[in-house]
Every structure is written in structure tokens, then in C-alpha cells.
């Protein structure tokens, strides 16, 4: 199970927040033993974009061989 303060990867686009598949967020709260997560998405400069409650199917754990990539918010 994904734990609080772990990074997660978004698995679907959330255009209402300007977020895309592959964006990295940090779990700030685990709901119902991992059925949902409160996830904070931030710019690389530390500005919060959104704090969203997401179902477990909308995020996945980071794999050890992955690397982040920067993009500009639209």
C-alpha cells in the first residue's frame, strides 16, 4: 500500500487542475486503508497547484527505475 509522504504518479489527466498523466504528487493522507488518497501536486519551485482526493485507480506508486521530467503548466 502507498503510505503518507510517498510520491505517486497520476494515471489520468485532470484538466480542471492542469494536471496530466505522469505528473508526480505527494500523498498527504491515506483514506480507508488505501482506497483513496489526498495528494498534493506542486511546481518544482514549491508552489502548490492542487490538493485533491483521488481514488486508488487514479494514482500509482513510483517505480525504482523512473525519473521525473519537467513541463510548463498551461
Secondary structure as GFF3:
##gff-version 3
##sequence-region A 1 74
A	DSSP	beta_strand	7	10	.	.	.	ID=ss1
A	DSSP	three_ten_helix	15	17	.	.	.	ID=ss2
A	DSSP	beta_strand	24	31	.	.	.	ID=ss3
A	DSSP	three_ten_helix	32	34	.	.	.	ID=ss4
A	DSSP	beta_strand	36	42	.	.	.	ID=ss5
A	DSSP	beta_strand	48	55	.	.	.	ID=ss6
A	DSSP	three_ten_helix	56	58	.	.	.	ID=ss7
A	DSSP	beta_strand	59	61	.	.	.	ID=ss8
###
